[in-house]
Amino acid sequence: DVKVTQSSRYLVKRTGEKVFLECVQDMDHENMFWYRQDPGLGLRLIYFSYDVKMKEKGDIPEGYSVSREKKERFSLILESASTNQTSMYLCASTPWGRERDNEQFFGPGTRLTVL
Amino acid sequence: QKEVEQNSGPLSVPEGAIASLNCTYSDRGSQSFFWYRQYSGKSPELIMFIYSNGDKEDGRFTAQLNKASQYVSLLIRDSQPSDSATYLCAVEGNQGGKLIFGQGTELSVKP
């Protein structure tokens, strides 16, 4: 079974703090994704990566950065957390090349609250 | 215009009825379509994917795709209370592995 893990299920931070969200997958997938999910807005793509040290902006990259130093690990960084970044953050991965049935496997999510 | 749109919920159906969930998309070149189920407090899980026009059946679930009209639907027959969840429609994006999600439709199946 594919396993995608995220470093924390719940996280509470203060405005202005630097926040790291970690995601690790154990199936040697090339593609990894970070989403945030808010009520009524569905999943919105923040950043994605299809190889080590590669990153691409998604639909809402402002206020976020990412790091992919190893294939299995994709980190989301909030340089200076703000209250409007309070959300559920979901990481996902998928193997390269299976575009017709490229199921994305999701981690359990991190619910981040910024006070 | 949103790229992927779903019925605004919540959708409530009685146990045993057919639940119909609809999704429209704007990119006529899209080839692959997915339905994910998300229980409250959990992460999404894939239940169906489809890429050919017509119907695809898997147990109580049927996905229907009409590329000419740019819509994809999910039918759940003999709905059960355990089907109560939010259903997310997703369409492949223009870069490898990228999906574009709709906002989701909340389904409630009443016993």
Interface residues (C-beta under 8 A of the other chain):
Chain A: E30 N31 F33 Y35 G40 L41 G42 L43 R44 L45 F48 Y50 E56 L90 T94 W96 G97 E99 R100 D101 N102 E103 Q104 F106 G107 P108 G109
Chain B: Q31 S32 F34 K42 S43 P44 E45 L46 F49 Y51 L88 A90 E92 Q95 G96 G97 K98 L99 I100 F101 G102 Q103 G104
